[in-house]
Amino acid sequence: MARALAPRPGILLLDEPFSGLDRRLRDQVRAETLAVLRDARATCMIVTHDPEEAMRLSDRIALLRQGELVQLGTPEDLYRAPVDLGVARFFCELNEVRGRVVGGRVESALGEFAAAPHLPQGPVMVAVRPQGISFLPEGQGIPGRVRERRYLGELDLVEVEIADLERPMVARVRDAGDVRPGRTVGIAIDPAEVLVFASSGS
């Protein structure tokens, strides 16, 4: 890195620079590389297929699909306001449910949500991030049956089967409490973690 920065290049290109490292070493080297680049006030373009790496290292992200620029913006821009379903999928696992825009509202098996003004009447895809799902006592919220629960350390991953949905909903919560496979629960959806796209988005 020092050798590459010595001639003070106008721009530095790094192509998958951390892909061969194990996770712990990769995190350390990424942090050190970012510190060196900032100290040198160097402009750097990093090619990566790792969404977490892109968000941790960049001031701006250019997302390409088949060689075409799909979206350019800050990490928060691309995460919070993806231009299509494909961009949203790149940055996060999603629960995808078909819905329909009627009278400025999105109707779906998960309830109703606000529809963006640009969405026309008709079919849409409702995408819910796993962290946007929380659990309620049986009889409240959307009824579901717990299919599986896995402990991931800081988080619990819970799959819930809901009537009229082909696939179980996946939730990531800090503490699922007494939620266990086979139990009937209610779920609540945080509207801030819901994205809605025209059904042609992919």
Summary of the structure (lengths in Angstrom):
residues: 202
radius of gyration: 20.7
end to end distance: 37.9
largest distance: 66.9
contacts: 528
relative contact order: 0.13
helix: 23%
strand: 39%
